[in-house]
Amino acid sequence: MVACAAGHGGRMLFPQSRRGVAHSLPAARLCTSAQPSRDVVLFEHDRTGFFRLLAVFCCGQFLFWTSLGHFAYTGLRDTGKEKAETSTTTTGLAGMWSFEMNLGSNAWRYGFTLGCLAIGACMPGLGVLFCSRSVSQVVLHQGGRMVTVSTQSPLGPGRGRRITVPLSQVACHAHRHESPSFIPLRVKGHKFYFLLDKDGTVNNAKLFDNTVGAYRPI
């Protein structure tokens, strides 16, 4: 209130009527709440340890599935004349259905190999997507016009991606009290939501709700 009501030369400017007081209050609240005089960290949450474990897990899955696909491609062979030795008969419940599976056929070998490679590629891809959409810090810059969204990284705090956009291009499509585990944050120009973990720290809840946490069509 003081910073907004101060005039030139450090003197206080007081309205001369009650009507003037009523009209000056909203401007003062806007100046002190939505237009900070310095950068404000609205949200922060460091999960470096978790994403390091996630990176190790995804790398392990990639190595496992690719090695399994390599084994399927090189180890399974169609013997042709020795079909009886390579084929397996599978019988269903109480012998109601049965079929033969030739593990050395080209269809099975190529299909199993491609399936293993697809799973091996999807695991790191999902890990990278989740890491790139998990928010580590949200900063409202001086003046309240620009916002910087920083994502998590297994390399440590501050090593993730930083996106700086106008406040008008950021919106929460669910209130932070209504979200059970993650607060979905929408940034214009990005297809997927950014996720704010509810275990993180909201340093200024009122300012967060009035700026980044507000819903606006984008």
NORRATA-V808314 format. One record per residue. RES is the residue in one small letter. SS is DSSP state (H for helix, E for strand, L for the rest). PSI is psi in radians with two decimals (NA if undefined). D_FIRST is the distance of its C-alpha to the first C-alpha in whole Angstrom. Layout:
[[RES,SS,PSI,D_FIRST] [RES,SS,PSI,D_FIRST]]
This chain:
[[m,L,-0.71,0] [v,H,-0.75,4] [a,H,-0.52,6] [c,H,-0.47,5] [a,H,-0.16,6] [a,E,2.41,9] [g,L,-2.85,12] [h,H,2.50,15] [g,H,0.17,17] [g,H,0.15,14] [r,L,2.58,13] [m,E,2.37,11] [l,L,1.94,12] [f,L,2.37,12] [p,L,2.69,14] [q,L,-0.05,17] [s,L,2.91,18] [r,H,-0.59,17] [r,H,-0.66,17] [g,H,-0.65,15] [v,H,-0.74,12] [a,H,-0.62,13] [h,H,-0.31,13] [s,H,-0.37,10] [l,H,-0.82,8] [p,H,-0.68,10] [a,H,-0.67,9] [a,H,-0.73,6] [r,H,-0.70,7] [l,H,-0.66,10] [c,H,-0.67,8] [t,H,-0.37,7] [s,H,-0.81,10] [a,L,-0.21,13] [q,L,1.34,12] [p,L,2.64,12] [s,L,-0.09,13] [r,L,2.98,16] [d,L,2.39,19] [v,E,2.23,18] [v,E,1.85,21] [l,E,-0.62,21] [f,E,2.46,25] [e,E,2.46,27] [h,L,2.00,31] [d,L,2.02,34] [r,L,0.74,37] [t,H,-0.75,40] [g,H,-0.76,42] [f,H,-0.77,43] [f,H,-0.39,43] [r,H,-0.76,45] [l,H,-0.67,48] [l,H,-0.68,47] [a,H,-0.73,48] [v,H,-0.74,51] [f,H,-0.79,52] [c,H,-0.69,52] [c,H,-0.70,54] [g,H,-0.73,57] [q,H,-0.68,57] [f,H,-0.78,57] [l,H,-0.69,60] [f,H,-0.87,62] [w,H,-0.62,62] [t,H,-0.67,63] [s,H,-0.64,66] [l,H,-0.68,67] [g,H,-0.65,67] [h,H,-0.69,69] [f,H,-0.72,72] [a,H,-0.65,72] [y,H,-0.65,73] [t,H,-0.45,75] [g,H,-0.52,77] [l,L,2.07,77] [r,L,2.52,80] [d,L,1.96,83] [t,L,-0.26,86] [g,H,-1.60,88] [k,H,-0.47,91] [e,H,0.66,90] [k,H,-0.63,88] [a,H,-0.51,89] [e,H,-0.49,87] [t,H,-0.21,84] [s,E,2.59,83] [t,E,2.30,82] [t,E,2.16,83] [t,E,2.21,80] [t,E,2.35,81] [g,L,-2.91,78] [l,H,2.18,78] [a,H,0.44,82] [g,H,0.37,83] [m,L,-0.52,82] [w,L,2.66,81] [s,E,2.68,81] [f,E,2.78,81] [e,E,2.39,82] [m,E,2.00,79] [n,E,1.75,80] [l,L,-0.26,78] [g,L,0.01,80] [s,L,2.70,79] [n,H,-0.66,77] [a,H,-0.80,75] [w,H,-0.71,74] [r,H,-0.84,74] [y,H,-0.71,72] [g,H,-0.76,70] [f,H,-0.67,69] [t,H,-0.83,68] [l,H,-0.64,66] [g,H,-0.74,64] [c,H,-0.74,63] [l,H,-0.63,62] [a,H,-0.77,60] [i,H,-0.72,58] [g,H,-0.59,58] [a,H,-0.55,56] [c,H,-0.62,54] [m,H,-0.90,53] [p,H,-0.58,51] [g,H,-0.76,50] [l,H,-0.65,48] [g,H,-0.75,47] [v,H,-0.70,45] [l,H,-0.78,44] [f,H,-0.67,42] [c,H,-0.72,41] [s,H,-0.23,39] [r,H,-0.06,37] [s,E,2.20,36] [v,E,2.32,32] [s,E,-0.47,32] [q,E,2.48,28] [v,E,2.14,25] [v,E,2.22,23] [l,E,2.07,20] [h,L,2.92,20] [q,L,2.30,17] [g,L,-0.31,16] [g,L,0.30,17] [r,L,-0.45,20] [m,E,2.58,23] [v,E,2.40,24] [t,E,2.17,27] [v,E,2.09,29] [s,E,2.39,31] [t,E,2.92,34] [q,L,2.80,37] [s,L,2.41,40] [p,L,-0.18,43] [l,L,-0.20,42] [g,L,2.96,39] [p,L,2.45,35] [g,L,0.02,34] [r,L,-0.06,38] [g,L,-3.02,37] [r,L,2.50,36] [r,E,2.22,33] [i,E,2.08,32] [t,E,2.06,29] [v,E,2.83,28] [p,E,2.65,25] [l,H,-0.54,23] [s,H,-0.23,25] [q,H,0.24,28] [v,E,2.38,27] [a,E,2.59,27] [c,E,2.19,28] [h,L,0.12,31] [a,L,2.42,31] [h,L,2.61,28] [r,L,-0.44,28] [h,L,-0.33,29] [e,L,-0.31,32] [s,L,2.23,33] [p,L,-0.68,36] [s,L,-0.67,36] [f,E,2.50,34] [i,E,2.04,31] [p,E,2.13,33] [l,E,2.19,31] [r,E,2.27,32] [v,E,2.21,32] [k,L,2.36,33] [g,L,-0.06,36] [h,L,2.33,37] [k,L,-0.75,40] [f,L,2.83,39] [y,L,2.64,36] [f,E,2.48,34] [l,E,2.19,34] [l,E,2.00,31] [d,E,2.35,33] [k,L,-0.32,32] [d,L,-0.16,33] [g,L,3.10,30] [t,E,2.15,27] [v,E,1.86,23] [n,L,-0.62,21] [n,L,1.60,18] [a,H,-0.73,19] [k,H,-0.77,16] [l,H,-0.64,16] [f,H,-0.79,19] [d,H,-0.56,20] [n,H,-0.26,18] [t,L,-1.50,19] [v,L,-0.67,22] [g,L,-0.02,23] [a,L,2.60,23] [y,L,2.31,26] [r,L,2.47,27] [p,L,2.23,30] [i,L,NA,32]]
